[in-house]
Amino acid sequence: MKVLCLDIEGGFGGSSRSLFYSLKALRERIEPTVWCARRGPIIEQYRQISISAVVAPAMPRFTPVAKFSRNIYSGARAIQKWLAAAPFRRDLLAAAEAVDLVHLNHESLIPLGHWLRHEAATPVSLHVRTQPPPTAFSRWLARKAVSFSGLVFISENEQAHWGALAGCPLAGRVIYNIAEPPTAAVAPLAAIPTDDRLKVGALGNFAYQRGYDRLIDVALALRRRDCDRVRFVVAGNMDLTGTLPGRLGRLARRRGTLADYAREMGVADQFVFLGRVENPEAMLAGCDVLIKPSRENNPWGRDLLEAMSLGLPAIGIGNYSKFVESGKTGLLLASFGSETIANFLIEMDRSRKRLHRMGEEAARRVRQYCNPTLRGAELFDFWAAMRAP
């Protein structure tokens, strides 16, 4: 089966890594080609497993956000890029006719996929990975997604969310992301302190909805308890972007970073900011716990799964306990609470045996739900059922 996959991130985000692990699990059963909208470390990783990957920066995409004005702006930019991408679309149409299936790895590619469905006979599948805000723009995307040949959701939550946006149940397949722990020990990044303080990792690029500014609130709660036993290890681009409230907004207008915010709040000594890392496993290997302080209900993302696969308990926000479960694999909160998280971290620092037991259960749970062989087989069967006659 020849499959052309379109990836918007090039290895700098969770959707890229998730696609990589899926194709790695299937490389003996399919002939994949990957087009990446950005040049990144994933290109070399594909080369190492003999999968063809090229950079296609003209790939048009659109991601809805909460604010109407920002959607108007980004929509106008998307239209400009769409018009400029005519050569890319011609190349895509020719490539689609030479494969059995085209797979779009992110819902921001829905307009492109909708166009391709009308221009080519080749089946088009879509991986649904996020839960956009319930705006008119998101509902428009969801209605377009109905026309796709097949939809893959990374959890039951995305399927329900997009069905609500579309105004009707969306058929498709829930296939949990693959999480593949390293086969050999990984050395921690040298920038991470090696003392016995509890290291709390956070992995991802800054976005207000991802809640990384909340780490400062937890640090302040720890300081109020005179706790100096916790350090936050933050990996990713922490430039403050977009329209942000209060002091964050003032720093963003001055092109500040989350590190600047930590300094202004007097907790910089509780943080290690690594910037963007090409090997997240090495960052996680130097941590004891992973935190995902999201403002969205999504305690099942790539960062959590990779950390848990390495035996790290996780802290998540939401109401879905298949992966993060309080007292068993970490701490799950229905809503963010800096005091509760600070108490949990203090308790974990004092009881490393309990921390270790939760880490073991976290790794076992990810092996159960994110097994490469089982999840890869599900994706293969899903694609095989869509294959053009």
C-alpha positions in Angstrom: 0.0 0.0 0.0 1.4 3.4 -1.0 0.6 6.1 1.4 1.4 9.9 1.2 1.3 11.6 4.6 1.2 15.3 5.1 2.8 16.6 8.3 2.5 20.3 9.4 5.3 20.3 12.1 8.4 18.6 10.8 9.2 17.1 14.2 8.7 20.1 16.4 5.4 18.9 17.8 3.5 16.0 19.1 1.5 15.3 15.9 4.8 14.9 14.0 6.2 12.4 16.5 3.0 10.5 16.6 2.9 10.1 12.8 6.6 9.0 12.9 5.9 6.2 15.4 2.9 5.0 13.4 4.9 4.8 10.2 7.8 3.2 11.9 5.4 0.5 13.2 4.1 0.0 9.6 7.2 0.4 7.5 7.3 -3.4 6.6 3.7 -3.3 5.5 3.3 0.0 3.6 5.4 2.2 1.3 5.0 5.7 2.9 6.2 9.1 1.7 6.0 12.1 4.1 5.7 15.8 3.1 6.6 18.1 6.0 5.6 21.7 6.0 8.7 22.6 8.1 12.2 21.4 8.1 13.0 19.7 11.4 14.7 16.8 13.1 12.0 14.3 11.9 13.5 14.4 8.4 16.7 12.7 9.5 14.8 10.3 11.7 12.8 9.2 8.7 16.0 8.7 6.7 17.3 6.5 9.4 14.4 4.1 9.0 14.4 4.3 5.2 11.2 6.4 4.8 11.2 9.1 2.2 10.5 12.6 3.7 10.7 16.0 2.0 10.1 19.6 3.0 7.0 21.3 1.4 6.8 24.8 3.0 4.0 25.9 0.8 1.5 23.5 2.3 -1.6 25.6 3.2 -3.3 25.2 6.5 -5.7 26.9 8.9 -6.2 26.6 12.6 -9.2 28.3 14.3 -8.7 30.1 17.6 -11.1 31.4 20.2 -11.1 35.2 19.2 -13.2 36.2 16.2 -10.7 38.9 15.2 -7.8 36.5 15.2 -9.7 34.1 13.1 -10.4 36.8 10.6 -6.7 37.7 10.4 -5.5 34.1 10.2 -8.3 33.2 7.7 -7.1 36.1 5.5 -3.5 34.9 5.7 -4.7 31.3 5.0 -6.4 32.5 1.8 -3.3 34.3 0.7 -1.2 31.2 1.3 -3.8 29.1 -0.5 -3.6 31.3 -3.6 0.2 31.3 -3.5 0.2 27.5 -3.1 -1.2 26.7 -6.6 2.1 25.0 -7.6 2.1 22.9 -4.4 -1.5 21.9 -5.0 -0.7 20.8 -8.6 2.2 18.7 -7.2 0.0 17.2 -4.5 -2.7 16.3 -7.1 -0.1 14.5 -9.2 1.4 12.7 -6.2 -2.1 11.7 -5.0 -2.8 10.0 -8.2 0.3 7.8 -7.8 -0.6 6.5 -4.3 -3.3 4.4 -2.8 -4.1 6.8 0.0 -3.4 10.4 1.2 -3.3 10.8 5.0 -3.5 14.3 6.5 -1.9 14.3 10.0 -3.6 17.4 11.5 -7.0 19.0 11.2 -5.5 22.3 10.1 -5.2 20.6 6.7 -9.0 20.0 6.4 -9.5 22.7 3.7 -6.6 21.2 1.6 -8.1 17.7 2.1 -11.6 18.9 1.2 -10.2 20.3 -2.1 -8.3 17.1 -2.8 -11.3 15.0 -2.3 -13.0 16.8 -5.1 -10.0 16.9 -7.4 -8.7 13.3 -7.1 -10.2 9.8 -6.8 -7.6 8.8 -4.2 -9.1 8.3 -0.7 -8.1 10.9 1.9 -8.0 10.2 5.6 -7.6 12.7 8.4 -6.0 12.4 11.9 -8.0 14.5 14.4 -5.6 15.4 17.3 -7.0 18.5 19.0 -10.2 20.1 20.3 -10.6 23.6 18.8 -12.8 26.2 20.5 -16.5 26.0 19.5 -16.5 28.9 17.0 -18.2 29.3 13.6 -14.8 28.6 12.0 -14.3 25.3 13.9 -17.8 24.2 13.0 -17.1 25.0 9.4 -14.0 22.8 9.5 -15.9 20.0 11.2 -18.6 20.0 8.5 -15.9 19.8 5.8 -14.3 16.9 7.6 -17.5 14.9 7.1 -16.6 14.5 3.4 -13.3 12.7 4.1 -12.9 9.0 3.3 -12.0 8.2 6.9 -11.3 9.9 10.2 -8.9 8.8 13.0 -9.3 10.2 16.5 -6.6 10.0 19.1 -9.2 9.5 21.9 -12.9 9.2 22.4 -12.9 12.9 23.4 -11.9 14.3 20.0 -14.5 12.2 18.3 -17.2 13.5 20.6 -15.9 17.1 20.3 -15.8 17.2 16.6 -19.2 15.5 16.3 -20.6 18.3 18.5 -19.0 20.9 16.2 -20.4 19.2 13.1 -23.8 18.9 14.6 -23.9 15.1 13.9 -22.0 12.0 15.1 -18.8 11.6 13.1 -17.9 8.1 12.0 -14.3 7.1 12.3 -11.9 5.1 14.4 -10.4 5.9 17.8 -6.7 4.8 17.7 -4.6 5.9 20.6 -1.2 7.4 19.8 1.8 5.0 19.8 4.3 5.6 22.6 7.6 3.7 22.1 10.0 3.8 25.0 13.7 3.8 24.1 15.3 0.3 23.7 18.4 1.5 25.5 19.1 3.8 28.5 19.0 7.5 27.5 21.4 10.0 29.1 19.8 13.1 30.6 20.6 16.4 29.0 23.6 18.0 30.6 21.8 21.2 31.3 19.5 19.5 33.8 20.8 19.6 37.4 21.8 16.2 38.8 21.1 16.9 42.5 18.4 15.1 44.4 15.7 17.7 44.1 12.4 16.7 42.5 12.6 17.6 38.7 9.2 18.5 37.2 9.3 18.5 33.4 7.1 20.5 31.0 7.4 19.8 27.3 6.0 21.9 24.5 6.0 25.3 22.9 4.3 28.2 24.7 0.6 28.9 23.9 -1.8 30.4 26.4 -4.2 27.5 26.2 -1.3 25.1 27.1 -1.0 26.9 30.4 2.7 27.0 30.9 2.4 30.3 32.7 0.6 28.4 35.4 4.0 26.8 36.3 4.9 30.2 37.9 1.8 29.9 40.1 2.9 26.5 41.3 6.4 27.8 42.0 4.9 30.6 44.0 2.8 28.1 46.0 5.9 26.1 46.7 7.8 29.2 47.9 5.0 30.1 50.3 5.6 26.7 51.9 9.3 27.4 52.1 9.9 24.4 49.8 13.2 24.5 47.8 13.1 20.9 46.9 11.4 21.2 43.4 12.8 22.4 40.1 10.9 22.9 36.9 12.6 21.8 33.7 10.9 23.4 30.7 11.6 22.4 27.1 10.3 24.2 24.1 10.0 27.7 22.6 8.8 29.9 25.5 8.4 33.1 23.6 5.2 34.9 24.8 3.0 35.3 21.7 -0.5 36.4 21.0 -2.9 38.4 23.1 -2.2 37.6 26.7 -3.6 39.0 29.9 -1.9 41.2 32.5 1.8 41.1 33.0 2.1 38.3 30.5 0.6 40.6 27.8 3.0 43.4 28.7 6.0 41.1 28.4 4.6 39.7 25.1 4.5 43.2 23.7 8.2 43.6 24.6 9.0 40.2 23.0 9.5 38.6 26.4 9.7 35.0 27.3 8.3 32.8 30.1 11.8 33.0 31.7 11.3 36.8 31.9 8.0 36.2 33.6 9.6 33.9 36.1 12.2 36.5 36.9 9.6 39.2 37.3 7.7 37.0 39.7 10.8 36.2 41.7 10.9 32.4 41.1 13.6 32.2 38.3 15.8 30.1 40.6 13.2 27.4 40.6 13.3 26.9 36.8 15.6 25.5 34.1 14.6 26.7 30.6 16.1 24.4 27.9 14.7 26.0 24.8 13.7 23.8 21.9 15.2 20.3 22.2 15.5 17.8 19.4 15.6 14.8 21.7 12.7 15.0 24.2 13.6 11.6 25.6 16.9 13.0 27.0 15.0 15.9 28.6 12.5 13.4 30.2 15.3 11.2 31.4 16.4 14.0 33.7 13.0 14.5 35.2 10.9 12.7 37.9 7.4 14.0 37.0 5.8 15.6 34.0 3.2 18.3 34.2 0.7 19.4 31.6 -1.1 22.5 33.1 -3.4 22.9 30.1 -6.4 25.3 30.1 -8.1 22.6 27.9 -9.5 19.2 28.8 -6.7 17.1 27.3 -4.8 14.9 29.8 -3.8 12.5 27.1 -1.3 14.4 24.8 2.0 13.3 23.3 4.1 14.8 26.1 2.2 12.8 28.8 2.3 9.5 26.9 6.0 9.8 26.2 6.8 10.7 29.8 4.6 7.9 31.2 6.2 5.4 28.8 9.5 6.3 30.5 8.1 5.6 34.0 7.3 9.2 35.0 4.0 9.9 36.8 2.1 12.8 35.2 0.0 15.7 36.3 -2.9 16.6 34.0 -6.0 18.8 33.9 -9.3 17.3 32.7 -11.8 14.6 33.3 -10.4 11.7 31.3 -8.5 9.2 33.4 -7.5 6.5 30.9 -3.9 7.6 31.2 -3.5 10.1 34.0 -5.3 8.8 37.2 -4.9 10.3 40.6 -3.1 8.2 43.0 -2.3 5.5 40.4 -0.3 7.2 37.6 -0.1 10.7 38.9 -2.5 13.6 39.6 -5.6 14.4 37.6 -7.4 17.6 38.5 -10.8 18.7 37.1 -9.6 22.3 37.2 -6.2 23.8 37.8 -5.1 24.3 41.4 -1.6 25.6 42.2 -1.9 24.7 45.9 -3.0 21.2 45.2 -0.2 20.6 42.7 2.3 22.1 45.1 1.1 19.7 47.9 1.4 16.8 45.5 4.9 17.6 44.5 6.0 18.0 48.1 4.5 14.7 48.9 6.2 13.0 45.9 9.6 14.5 47.0 9.1 13.1 50.5 7.9 9.7 49.3 10.1 8.6 46.4 8.9 5.0 46.7 5.3 6.0 46.0 6.6 8.1 43.1 8.3 5.1 41.7 5.2 2.9 42.1 3.1 5.4 40.2 5.7 5.6 37.5 5.7 1.9 37.1 1.9 1.9 36.7 2.1 4.8 34.3 4.6 2.8 32.1 2.4 -0.3 32.3 -0.7 1.7 31.2 1.0 3.2 28.2 2.3 -0.3 27.2 -1.3 -1.5 27.4 -3.0 1.3 25.4 -0.2 2.6 23.2 1.4 -0.6 22.0 3.2 0.0 18.6 2.2 -3.4 17.2 -1.4 -3.3 18.2 -2.0 0.4 17.3 -0.1 0.0 14.1 -2.2 -2.9 13.1 -5.4 -0.9 13.8 -4.1 1.9 11.6 -3.1 -0.5 8.8 -6.6 -2.1 8.9 -8.2 1.3 8.8 -6.2 2.4 5.8 -6.6 -1.0 4.0 -10.4 -0.7 4.3 -10.2 2.7 2.5 -7.8 1.7 -0.2 -8.9 2.5 -3.7 -10.0 -0.6 -5.7 
